[in-house]
């Protein structure tokens, strides 16, 4: 148990009063579970005879699963039984009921896999129902607000981040063509890479990919998500989920900014400098937290012209990237000098010097330093500072 010593926890369980109450709860749970399984068996027997389970029986079984899941939202079989009963329902009110149930369940356990999956299933079922004429985007935006509330309570709940991306994917599909798969998949434009894969299986097949770059609603949605990640990162620089989401949004933001014949590299440098400033704020605040250092590696790899065929011969782009990287190297040098025992600063410097060495091998820069020796020097310092990883540092020596 979090925040509780094991000895104290065991001592509490040995208390006769507590033990008696837990025993009674366990007996009640067992009785309810047996009753539910018996009801499901009856349903299967009726279904096999091609009969329909009476509506009142369905309502009784749903009420029983609701009672059990409110107490403990973890058992997947309970959610499976509930979906089995809801699968053929035509009741438009089912979504509202399931939203209340899953929200209650997630209030008890915000990381219950079954509850998050069930909520996705309900959203997909609702959006795929063509008989529903309500504006589904209003409901989905309300889901984003709920996600924001959950992430306010726990900004690193990756279940909620995952669900948020699912909702955004469904919204993009609704904005784009109104009859998509609604499974959370992010296909940004025609014949493009999949940004995020499908979270829900769907038998519906989209006939052609949609170019989302010309859809104003989708652009506003993406920009809103971009700003949301910045807000969460500034609240907590160790929020790896927000950094990961931002890394996926960054290429899309660049695509949005350059779809009107804007110079791609100028725009990329603008984003590079903006993100480096965010990283500096993070690493100077929490130098021993690896999250921002991971993002530094991503952003430099993403921006390096040598990693992109269409930019490899762009001398202006390479010079600009070299200058930006050199400035970043000097900045982190200052951090490494003030934080002598911070291995992440040395790893960051080694990563930058390695990238500079690749540039040096491909292009000549006046007055450039010997990045080969500089890179190996950082590894020697790391070997002294982080003795548990001597073999690793030796293996990546140049």
N, C-alpha and C positions, 0 to 999 in steps of 0.2 A: 504494500500500500504506500502511495506517495506521501511523503512528509510524516511517516509514522514508523517508529522503530519496530523491528520484527518481534522483539521480546514483548513490547507493549501490546502489539496486536494479538499475539498468542495468549497473553495474560487476560486480555479482554474476552477472548473466546472461551476461556476456562471459567469465566464467571457463570454461575448456575442460572441466573436470570436471563442473561444474554443468550446462553446456550439453549435454554428452553424456547425462547422466542424464535431463534433461528431454526430449531427443530420443527416448530409449528409452521413456519413459512415454507420449509422444505416439503412438509407433508401436504400443504395446500397446493403448492406448485405441482407436485406429483399427481395429485387428484385431478387438477384442472387439465394437466397434460394428457392423462389417460382418457379423460372425457373427450378432449379434442380429437385425439387419434381415433377414438371409436366413431365420432361423428364423420371424420374423413373416410373411414372404412365404409360407412353407410353410403356416403356420397359416391364412392367408387363403384359400389355394388349397383347403385341405381343407374349410374352413368353407363355401366357395362350392359344394362338392359335397355339402353336408349331411352331412358326416361329423364325427366328434368327434376332436379332437386327442388322441393317446395321453397318458395321465397322466404317463408318464416324460418325454415331450417338454415338457409343461407345466412339470414340475419343473426340467428343464434350462434352459428359457428364464427362469423365475423366478430361478434361481440366477445366471444371467448378468446380469440386470438388477440383482440385489442387489449383485453384485460391482462393477458400474459405478457405481451410486448411492452405494455406500459411499465410493468415491473422489471422486465429484463429484455432489452431490445437486441441482444446478441444472437440468440439461436436463429440460424438461417432457415431452418425447416418451418418455423412459424411464419416467416415472411413468405415462404414458398406456398404454404397452404392458403395464405390470404390472397396471393396473386392468382392462385388456382380458382378461387371463388369469384374474384373480380374480373377474370379474363373476358368473360362473355357479357358482362353487364353493359347496359345501354344508359345507365343513370348518369346524367351529366354532373350530378352533385358528388360523384364518387371522389373526384380529385380533391375537393375541399375537405372531405372527411379524412382522406389519406394524408393530406398536408398537415392537418391538426395532429393526427396520430404520430407521424414521423417527427414532427417538431417536438412533441412531448417526449418521444423516445430519445431524440438527440439531446434534449435538455438533461436527461438522465445520464446519457453516455454520448458525448459529441463525436466519438470516434467509432461508432457502431457501424461496421461495414454493411450489414443487412439493411439498416434504416436508410442509409444514403442510396444504396442500390434501388431499394423499393421506391424511393422518391423519384429517382430518374425514370424508373419503369412507368410510374404514374404520369409523369410529364410527357413521356413519349406516347403513351396510350391516348392521352388527352389531345395532344397536338395532331396525332394521326387520324382522329375522329373528324371526318369531313362534315358530319351533320351538325357539329358545333359551330355556330356563327359568331360567337364572342371573339373580341380582339385578343388573341392568345398572347400577343407581345406584351400587353399590360400585365398579365399574370406572370410572365417570365421576368419582367423588370422588377416585379415585387419579389421574385425569388432572389434576384441580385441584391436587393436591399436586405433580405434575410441573411444572405451570405455575409454581407458586410457586418451585420450584427454578430454573427457567430465568430467572425474573424476579429472583431473588436474584443471578444472575450478570450480568444486564443488565436493570435495572428499566425501561428505556425501549424494549424490544423490542416494537414495536407488533404484529408478527406473533403474538407470544405472547399479548398482551392480546386481540387479535381472536379467537384460538383459545379463550381462557378464556371469553369471552362466548358463543362457540358452545357450549361444554360446559355452561355455566349454562343456556342456552336449551333444550338437549336434556334436561337434568335437570328443568327446570320442566315440560316436556311430559310426561315420564315420570311425574312426581309428580301432574300434573293429570288425565290421562286415559288414560295407558298405550298409546294408539294414535294418537299425533299424527304430525306431519310429520317431526320429528327433523332439522330443518335449521338450527337455531340461532336461529330467529326468536323475538323477544320480543313477544308480544301480552299485555299485562298483564291486562286484564279485558274483559268483553264489550263490544263496540262501541267499544273504546278505541283510541287511537293506537298504532301500532307503535313500540315503544321502540328496538329494533334489528331491521333487516331480515334476511331469510333469507340465510344464507351458502352453503347447498347447495340445489340444485334438487331438488324432490321432486314426484312425480306424485300423491302422496296429498293429498287435500283434506279439511281438517277441516270437519265439518258445522256446527259452531257454536263461537264463541269461548268460552273458559272464564274464569270469574271466579277469579283466583288469590288474591284477598285473604283467602279463608277457608281456605286450605290452609296448615297449620302448617309442613310441610316446606319449602314455597316461601318462606314468611316467614323461616324460619331461614336459608335459603340466601341470600336477599337481604341480610339483616342481616350475614351473614358476609362477603359481598362488599363491603358498605359499610365494615366494619371493616378489610378487607384494603386498600382504597384509602387509608384513613387511615394505615395502617402504611407503605405505600410512599411516600406524600407526605411523611410525617415523616422518612423516611430520605433523601429527595431532593426538595426543594421545586421543582425544575425538571422534575419528572416530568409532562409534559403528558398522557401517556396515562392516568395515574391520575386526574388532574383531570377529563379528559374523561369517563371512566367514572363518576366520582363525580357529574358533572353530570346524567348519565342516571339514576343511581340515586336522586338526591335526590327527584324527584317521586314515585317509587315508595315511598320511605321515608315521605314525608308521607302518602301514600295508606294505608299500613299503619297509621300511628299514628292516623289519623282515621276508620278504618272502623267504630269503635265509638261513633259520635256524639260524638267529642271535637271541641272547637272548632277549626276548621281554621286560623283566623288565629293563635290562641295557639300552636299547634303550629308554624306556619310561622315565626313570630317566634323561637321557640326554635331552630329550625334555622338561621335567618338569623344570629342572634347567635353560634351555634356555628361556623358556616362563616366568619364575619367574623373570629373569633378565630384560626382556622387561617390565614386569609389574612394577618392581621397578623404572625403568627409568620414566615410566608414572606417577606413584603416587607421586614420589618425585618432579616431575615437576609441576603437576596439582593435588594436593591432594584432592581438592573438586569436581573433576570431577568423576562421578560414573562409567564411562565406563570401566576403567581398573579394578576397584573393582569388577565389574560384572565378568570380565574375570578371575580374581583371584579365585572367587568362582567356576567357571566352571573348571579351570585347576586343582584345588585341588580335586574336586569331581572326575574328570576324572582319576587322577593318584592314588587315594586312593586304595590300594590293597584290603581293606575290602569291596569295592563295586563291586568286580569281583570274581566270584566263583572260577576261576582257580588260583587266587592269594591269597586267604584268608588264606591258610596254609603255604605260602611262608615266612618263618621267616626272611630270608635275605632281601626280598623286603619290609616287614613291618618295619624292623629296619631302612632301608635306607630312607623310606618315613618319618618315625618319625623324623629322624635326619634332613632331609631337611625341614620339616614343622617347627621344633623347631627353626632352623636358620631363617626362614622367619618370625616367630613370633617375634624374637628378633629385626629383621630389622624394622618391622612395629612399634614395641614399640618405637624405636628411632624417627620415624616420628610422632607418637602420642604425644610424649613429646615435640617436637619442634612446632607442630601444635595443640595446646591445644583445639582449637575450631573446629577441623575437625572431624565431626561425622563419616565420611566414614572410617577413620583410626580405630576408635573404633569398627565399624561394622565389619571391616576386622579382627581385633583381636578377636572379639567374634566368628566369623565364624571359625577361625583357632583353637581357644581353644575348640570349640564344636567338631571339628574333632579330636583333640587330646584326648578329653574325650572319644570318641567312641573307639579310639585305646587303651586307658587306661583300658576301661571296658573289652576289649577282650584280651589284652595282658599286661604283667607287664614289666615296664621299670625302671631300677635302677635310683634312684635319681630324679624321675619324680615329677612335681609339682602337686598341687591339682587343676586340670583343672575345676572341678565343681565350686569351689569358684571363681576362676579367671574369668570364663565365666560370672557368675552372677555379679561380680564386674563391668565388662564392661557395662552390662545392666543398672546398677545403675548410672553409669557415663553418659550413653546415656540419661537416664530419666531426668537428670539435664540439659543436653545440648540441647536436642530435645524434649521440653515439649509437642509439638503437637502430639507426638506418644507414650505417656505414656502407654496407654492400650496395644499397640502392644508389647512394651518391657516387660511389665508385663506378657503377655500371653506366651512369649517364654522363660521365666525363667525356669531353670531346678531345 
